[in-house]
Amino acid sequence: MPMPRLLRLPQLLLATALATLLATPALADKTDSNKPMDFRANSANMDEYRKLYNYIGQVRMTQGSRQLTADKVSIKQDAAGFSKSVATGSAQKLAHVKQRENDGKGWMEGWAERIEYDDRTDKFIFFDQARIKTSTDDAKGEVIIYDNVTERYQILAKGQPIPEVGKSLPAQPAPAPHPPKPTGFIPAPSKATLPSTTAPAISNAPDGRAKAVISPGK
């Protein structure tokens, strides 16, 4: 069995070339599927016999519009060529992923202490301090599953079973409707003090100054 090799910069250019083979078949941005993965890290440990690839220290990965940052990324490739990735951060510095949404206009971003990705199902799972932000939602939870194909997500409690592989996520509830606006014009009540009926009348003096006219009482 060949021993794993420890690669350091600038030898990581070889790791980048190998990572091209791990390009996922389906990504959120449709143009990403034909683009290679590009990894940058302080070091990499690559076991080609067991198809295990570890990138360690200030890891940055790009693939088309997708950008991933983490303290460590581990990738396991199966015999069929599909891979599962685990990106880990810490409680103080969360792992982060950002990518274009399907319409190419908005962005999806996700944060967590651990982010798992399965390119067979094209789903992310965010664990611990999980948060996802899209052009329409901003959700937090202990565990969040995000489906890149349908752009749906599901929030789970910690320890709650993960849904079966390939099972569709439920649709998010529609936002609460705003209360209907009144159809007619309703003037707001005036707070201005009305003039007193007993206020003296005003007349203009020849010099242009106004002065009150006091009427004698009856």
C-alpha positions in Angstrom: 0.0 0.0 0.0 1.5 3.3 -0.9 2.1 5.7 1.9 0.2 9.0 2.0 2.2 11.9 0.7 2.4 15.2 2.6 2.5 18.2 0.1 3.4 21.7 1.0 3.3 24.9 -1.0 4.1 25.3 -3.9 3.7 21.6 -4.4 -0.1 22.2 -3.9 -0.3 22.9 -7.6 -0.2 19.1 -8.0 -3.1 18.9 -5.5 -5.0 21.4 -7.5 -4.6 19.3 -10.6 -5.8 16.2 -8.8 -8.7 18.1 -7.3 -9.9 18.8 -10.9 -10.8 15.1 -11.1 -13.2 15.7 -8.1 -15.3 18.2 -9.9 -18.9 17.6 -9.0 -21.5 16.8 -11.7 -24.2 19.2 -10.5 -23.8 22.6 -8.8 -26.0 25.5 -8.0 -24.7 27.6 -10.8 -25.2 25.6 -14.0 -22.0 26.8 -15.5 -20.0 25.5 -12.5 -20.3 21.8 -13.5 -17.6 22.0 -16.1 -15.1 23.9 -14.0 -12.4 22.4 -11.8 -11.8 22.6 -8.1 -9.0 24.8 -7.1 -7.6 24.3 -3.5 -5.2 26.5 -1.6 -4.0 25.4 1.8 -0.9 25.3 4.1 -0.5 21.6 3.5 -2.2 18.6 1.9 -2.2 14.9 2.7 -3.3 12.8 -0.2 -3.8 9.0 -0.2 -4.5 8.1 -3.8 -4.9 4.4 -3.0 -7.8 5.0 -0.6 -9.0 8.1 -2.4 -8.6 10.3 0.7 -7.6 13.9 0.3 -7.0 16.3 3.3 -6.3 20.0 3.0 -5.2 21.6 6.2 -4.7 25.2 7.3 -6.4 28.3 5.9 -8.1 26.2 3.2 -9.7 28.1 0.3 -11.5 26.3 -2.5 -13.1 27.7 -5.6 -15.1 26.0 -8.3 -16.9 28.4 -10.6 -19.0 30.6 -8.4 -18.6 28.4 -5.3 -16.2 29.6 -2.7 -15.3 27.6 0.5 -13.1 28.6 3.4 -12.3 26.4 6.4 -9.6 25.3 8.7 -9.6 21.8 7.2 -11.3 20.0 4.3 -11.4 16.2 3.9 -12.7 14.5 0.8 -13.5 10.8 0.3 -14.1 9.6 -3.2 -16.0 6.3 -3.8 -15.6 3.7 -6.5 -18.2 5.4 -8.7 -16.3 8.7 -8.7 -18.7 10.5 -6.3 -17.2 12.2 -3.3 -18.2 13.4 0.1 -16.5 16.5 1.6 -16.3 17.7 5.2 -15.2 21.2 5.9 -14.4 22.1 9.5 -13.9 25.4 11.3 -14.3 26.2 15.0 -16.7 27.9 17.3 -14.8 31.1 16.9 -14.2 30.9 13.2 -16.9 29.1 11.3 -16.5 27.3 8.0 -18.1 29.3 5.2 -19.5 28.5 1.7 -20.8 31.0 -0.9 -22.3 30.3 -4.3 -24.6 31.7 -7.0 -28.3 30.7 -6.8 -29.9 28.9 -9.8 -31.1 32.0 -11.4 -27.6 33.5 -11.4 -28.8 36.7 -9.7 -28.7 36.1 -6.0 -26.2 34.3 -3.6 -26.5 31.5 -1.1 -24.2 31.7 1.9 -23.8 29.2 4.7 -21.9 29.1 7.9 -21.3 26.3 10.5 -18.6 24.7 12.6 -18.8 21.7 10.2 -20.2 21.7 6.7 -20.7 18.4 4.9 -21.3 18.1 1.1 -22.4 15.0 -0.9 -22.0 15.5 -4.6 -24.2 12.5 -5.3 -27.3 14.3 -3.8 -25.9 17.8 -4.3 -26.8 18.7 -0.7 -25.0 20.6 2.1 -25.5 19.8 5.7 -24.5 22.5 8.2 -23.8 21.4 11.8 -23.5 23.6 14.9 -24.1 27.4 14.8 -25.6 26.7 11.4 -26.9 29.6 9.3 -27.9 30.0 5.7 -28.7 33.2 3.9 -30.3 33.4 0.5 -31.9 36.2 -1.6 -35.2 35.4 0.1 -34.3 33.8 3.5 -32.0 34.0 6.5 -32.3 30.9 8.7 -30.4 29.7 11.8 -30.5 26.4 13.6 -28.4 23.6 15.1 -28.5 21.6 11.9 -29.6 22.9 8.4 -29.8 20.8 5.2 -29.7 22.7 2.0 -30.6 21.2 -1.4 -28.8 22.9 -4.3 -31.2 21.5 -6.9 -34.5 22.6 -5.4 -32.9 25.4 -3.3 -35.0 24.2 -0.3 -33.7 23.9 3.2 -34.7 22.1 6.4 -33.8 23.0 10.0 -33.3 20.1 12.4 -32.7 19.9 16.1 -29.3 18.5 17.2 -29.5 14.7 17.3 -32.6 14.6 15.1 -32.2 11.9 12.3 -31.0 13.2 9.0 -33.6 12.4 6.2 -32.8 9.6 3.8 -30.4 10.2 1.0 -32.3 11.4 -2.1 -35.4 12.3 -0.1 -36.8 15.7 -1.2 -36.8 18.5 1.4 -40.2 20.0 2.4 -41.1 23.4 0.9 -40.6 26.4 3.2 -43.8 28.0 4.4 -44.9 31.0 2.5 -44.2 34.3 4.3 -47.1 35.7 6.3 -49.3 38.0 4.2 -49.4 41.7 5.0 -52.6 43.1 6.5 -54.9 44.6 3.7 -54.7 48.3 3.2 -57.9 50.4 3.5 -59.5 51.1 0.2 -61.1 54.5 1.1 -59.3 57.6 2.2 -59.6 58.1 5.9 -58.2 61.4 7.1 -56.1 61.3 10.2 -57.6 63.2 13.2 -56.1 66.6 13.5 -54.1 67.5 16.6 -54.3 71.2 15.9 -56.0 73.3 18.6 -59.2 74.9 17.2 -59.6 78.6 17.8 -61.7 79.6 20.7 -65.1 81.0 20.0 -64.4 83.7 22.5 -61.1 84.8 21.0 -61.0 88.5 20.1 -61.3 89.6 16.5 -58.2 90.9 14.7 -58.1 94.2 12.7 -55.2 95.8 10.9 -54.1 99.2 12.1 -53.1 101.9 9.5 -49.5 101.2 10.2 -49.9 97.6 9.2 -49.7 96.1 12.7 -52.4 93.7 13.8 -54.2 94.4 17.1 -57.0 92.8 18.8 -60.5 94.3 18.9 -62.0 93.9 22.3 -65.8 93.9 22.2 -67.6 95.2 25.2 -69.5 92.6 27.1 -73.2 92.5 27.0 
